[in-house]
Amino acid sequence: MVGFYAETIFSSGKNRLGWISKRGDKYMRMLLIHGARATLNATKNKEDGRSCWVKSLATRRNKNIATVALANKNARIAWSILSRDESYRKVVQRLPCSDSKSCLAKGSTGSCVAS
């Protein structure tokens, strides 16, 4: 357990995501956050699907929220690879996305999937 999931708040029949849990291995969480922060800084000149997604998330929300979301995504990918004893493989060929507004119009995730 790394501790990147958001605590759920149930109030008045509404489900809301709250603060990020701090349970789990602190050192592993720190390494994933530092890696995600470096990746977020490196996405300025990239146009692949994940870079498009994290750039649009950083503009819509806070840069720190985008960093934690990317660290969470990386942790889930790493867990999936290690638990299945497989190598990393790209899922879908994605179109370059130079304009995040047009990309968001094509899909809710901020990345344009080739059809």
C-alpha positions in Angstrom: 0.0 0.0 0.0 1.4 3.3 -1.0 -1.3 5.7 0.1 -2.3 7.6 -3.0 -6.0 7.0 -2.9 -8.4 9.7 -1.8 -10.5 9.2 1.4 -14.2 9.1 0.6 -16.5 11.4 2.4 -20.2 10.4 2.6 -22.4 13.3 3.6 -26.1 14.0 2.8 -26.3 11.2 0.3 -23.3 12.6 -1.7 -20.1 10.9 -2.2 -17.1 13.2 -2.4 -13.4 12.5 -2.6 -11.5 14.1 0.3 -7.8 14.3 1.2 -5.1 12.0 0.0 -4.4 9.2 2.4 -1.0 9.1 4.0 -1.1 5.4 4.8 1.5 3.1 3.5 5.2 3.3 2.8 6.4 6.9 3.1 9.6 6.4 1.2 7.9 4.7 -1.8 5.3 7.5 -1.9 8.1 10.1 -1.8 9.9 8.5 -4.7 6.8 8.2 -6.8 5.9 11.9 -6.1 9.4 13.1 -7.1 9.3 11.0 -10.2 5.9 12.3 -11.1 7.0 15.9 -10.5 10.0 15.4 -12.8 7.8 13.9 -15.4 5.3 16.8 -15.2 8.2 19.2 -15.7 9.4 17.2 -18.7 6.0 17.1 -20.4 6.2 20.8 -21.6 7.8 19.7 -24.9 6.0 16.4 -25.4 2.8 15.7 -27.3 2.0 12.0 -26.5 -1.2 10.9 -24.8 -0.1 10.8 -21.2 1.7 14.2 -21.5 -1.5 15.7 -23.0 -3.5 14.2 -20.2 -1.3 15.5 -17.4 -0.9 19.0 -19.0 -4.7 19.4 -19.3 -5.1 18.2 -15.7 -2.5 20.7 -14.5 -4.3 23.5 -16.2 -7.7 22.5 -15.0 -6.6 21.7 -11.4 -3.6 22.5 -9.3 0.0 21.4 -10.4 0.3 19.4 -7.2 -3.0 17.6 -7.8 -1.7 16.7 -11.3 1.5 15.4 -9.7 -0.3 13.2 -7.2 -2.6 11.9 -10.0 0.4 11.0 -12.2 2.1 9.3 -9.2 -1.1 7.3 -8.5 -1.3 6.3 -12.2 2.4 5.2 -12.2 1.9 3.2 -9.0 -1.1 1.4 -10.4 0.8 0.6 -13.6 3.9 -0.6 -11.7 1.6 -2.8 -9.4 -0.1 -4.3 -12.5 3.2 -5.1 -14.2 4.8 -6.6 -11.1 1.7 -8.6 -10.0 1.3 -10.2 -13.4 5.1 -10.7 -14.0 4.8 -8.9 -17.4 6.7 -6.3 -19.3 5.3 -2.8 -20.0 3.4 -2.4 -23.2 1.7 0.6 -24.7 -2.1 0.3 -24.7 -3.3 2.5 -27.6 -1.8 4.6 -30.3 -2.6 8.2 -29.5 -2.8 11.2 -31.7 -0.5 14.2 -31.0 -2.4 16.8 -29.1 -1.0 20.3 -29.5 -4.2 22.1 -28.4 -5.5 20.9 -25.1 -8.9 22.5 -25.7 -9.5 20.6 -28.9 -8.2 17.5 -27.2 -10.7 17.9 -24.3 -13.5 18.3 -26.9 -12.7 14.9 -28.4 -12.5 13.0 -25.1 -13.0 13.6 -21.4 -9.5 12.3 -20.4 -7.6 14.9 -22.4 -6.0 12.5 -24.7 -7.0 11.9 -28.3 -7.4 8.2 -29.2 -6.8 7.2 -32.8 -9.9 5.7 -34.3 
